[in-house]
Amino acid sequence: MNLYFAPMEGVTGFLFRNVHHEVYPGIDKYFTPFVSPGAEKGLGAHGRRDVLPENNRGIPLVPQILTNRADIFLRTAKLFHEEYGYAEVNLNLGCPSPTVVPKGKGAGFLSYPDDLERFFDRIFSDETVSSGKLLISVKTRIGKTSPEEWPRLMEIYNRFPLSELIVHPRIQTDMYRNHPDLSVFSSALAESRNPLVYNGDIFSVSAMDRFRERFPSVDTVMLGRGLLYDPGLAERLTQSSGRDADNEKVRYAKLKKFHDRLLEEYCGFLSGDRQVLAKMKEVWAYMIIRFPDAGKLEKKLKKSTRLAEYRETVDALFESVRI
Ligand SMILES: Cc1cc2nc3c(=O)[nH]c(=O)nc-3n(C[C@H](O)[C@H](O)[C@H](O)COP(=O)(O)O)c2cc1C
């Protein structure tokens, strides 16, 4: 089973990816959170920094682009390919955010299938793409307002040689509510001419087991929030060892290492306790689930404004799960 790390804007930037890859090697591909290049001003310093090869050494990485304009997509994709050496770029057709969707981008683009088809016609008639030098993958939801939009979208995707079609089987209006629609995923699996990757709600070994039982032919799964709840989830999914106390001890020790390295990187890169703590608290919003008895410590962690106090609380949290 190939495992991909989903792009998560605001969380999985290059520092996070580097630390994750160092502590938990074995992810087959990481995807950058989307860059949304402007018509005039291009990438912007933040997006450029996240994609630069020197900031992503040794990491199997696919940059992701959010746009509904073929010229902007091609310009950015070629920059990634020609200047930075990337062999694949990914198109975001899934972002459900109200700041993106009304502009007809991300999952908002799914409402305009004819435009989407023209967009791909233009992309795939470009020589760099049609020659296979630059691979195009797509990460998509199954519709904007209804799963009934899917057959038309499937027809469009099937017209083009995508390197991978990553399907998160929710519609835009679901945001992250409800459940992935596995019957639509099942039809995609039957009909897709492109290699299919599943994404959505795989948060545990048992969820993965259920998925594999239902879809034994799917060989690639993208994990998102599952890897934020437990950065070691991919390891858990690929190792056969059970949940005995020794394993748990090793896992918490590794999680502490992951935490400490991430903190170190943010401290070196950001200025001031406040900025560093804001980043760490985003990570804890998910990771706290590994600390079922956190109680007051969780509140303390959320309220901490100084690094020294934060470090103390984190040490106490890891103490609370000492086996
Ligand atoms: C905080 C956050 C930021 C996200 N940012 C992106 C993004 O930049 N690009 C993208 O394609 N998806 C983004 N997503 C969606 C995830 O990549 C993924 O598709 C979604 O979380 C479902 O997978 P999961 O159930 O395994 O988490 C984001 C999700 C979250 C929770």
The ligand as an SDF file (V2000), in Angstrom:
LIG
                    3D

 31 33  0  0  0  0  0  0  0  0999 V2000
   -6.5060   22.4030    7.9100 C   0  0  0  0  0  0  0  0  0  0  0  0
   -6.6900   21.7910    6.5560 C   0  0  0  0  0  0  0  0  0  0  0  0
   -6.0670   22.3680    5.4500 C   0  0  0  0  0  0  0  0  0  0  0  0
   -6.2220   21.7910    4.1650 C   0  0  0  0  0  0  0  0  0  0  0  0
   -5.5600   22.3360    3.0980 N   0  0  0  0  0  0  0  0  0  0  0  0
   -5.6420   21.7180    1.8620 C   0  0  0  0  0  0  0  0  0  0  0  0
   -4.8710   22.1720    0.7440 C   0  0  0  0  0  0  0  0  0  0  0  0
   -4.0820   23.1140    0.8220 O   0  0  0  0  0  0  0  0  0  0  0  0
   -5.0230   21.4990   -0.4210 N   0  0  0  0  0  0  0  0  0  0  0  0
   -5.8850   20.4230   -0.5620 C   0  0  0  0  0  0  0  0  0  0  0  0
   -5.9750   19.8370   -1.6460 O   0  0  0  0  0  0  0  0  0  0  0  0
   -6.5800   19.9700    0.4830 N   0  0  0  0  0  0  0  0  0  0  0  0
   -6.4770   20.5770    1.6870 C   0  0  0  0  0  0  0  0  0  0  0  0
   -7.1550   20.0540    2.7500 N   0  0  0  0  0  0  0  0  0  0  0  0
   -7.9190   18.8040    2.5680 C   0  0  0  0  0  0  0  0  0  0  0  0
   -7.0360   17.5960    2.8890 C   0  0  0  0  0  0  0  0  0  0  0  0
   -5.9420   17.5190    2.0080 O   0  0  0  0  0  0  0  0  0  0  0  0
   -7.8600   16.2760    2.7840 C   0  0  0  0  0  0  0  0  0  0  0  0
   -8.3640   16.1540    1.4830 O   0  0  0  0  0  0  0  0  0  0  0  0
   -9.0250   16.2550    3.7560 C   0  0  0  0  0  0  0  0  0  0  0  0
   -8.6020   16.6100    5.0660 O   0  0  0  0  0  0  0  0  0  0  0  0
   -9.6780   14.8590    3.7850 C   0  0  0  0  0  0  0  0  0  0  0  0
   -8.7350   13.8770    4.1380 O   0  0  0  0  0  0  0  0  0  0  0  0
   -8.6760   13.2910    5.6490 P   0  0  0  0  0  0  0  0  0  0  0  0
  -10.0720   12.8420    5.9710 O   0  0  0  0  0  0  0  0  0  0  0  0
   -7.6870   12.1670    5.5660 O   0  0  0  0  0  0  0  0  0  0  0  0
   -8.2650   14.4150    6.5300 O   0  0  0  0  0  0  0  0  0  0  0  0
   -7.0360   20.6230    4.0080 C   0  0  0  0  0  0  0  0  0  0  0  0
   -7.6560   20.0650    5.1390 C   0  0  0  0  0  0  0  0  0  0  0  0
   -7.4890   20.6190    6.3940 C   0  0  0  0  0  0  0  0  0  0  0  0
   -8.1590   19.9600    7.5700 C   0  0  0  0  0  0  0  0  0  0  0  0
  1  2  1  0
  2  3  1  0
  2 30  2  0
  3  4  2  0
  4  5  1  0
  4 28  1  0
  5  6  2  0
  6  7  1  0
  6 13  1  0
  7  8  2  0
  7  9  1  0
  9 10  1  0
 10 11  2  0
 10 12  1  0
 12 13  2  0
 13 14  1  0
 14 15  1  0
 14 28  1  0
 15 16  1  0
 16 17  1  0
 16 18  1  0
 18 19  1  0
 18 20  1  0
 20 21  1  0
 20 22  1  0
 22 23  1  0
 23 24  1  0
 24 25  2  0
 24 26  1  0
 24 27  1  0
 28 29  2  0
 29 30  1  0
 30 31  1  0
M  END
$$$$
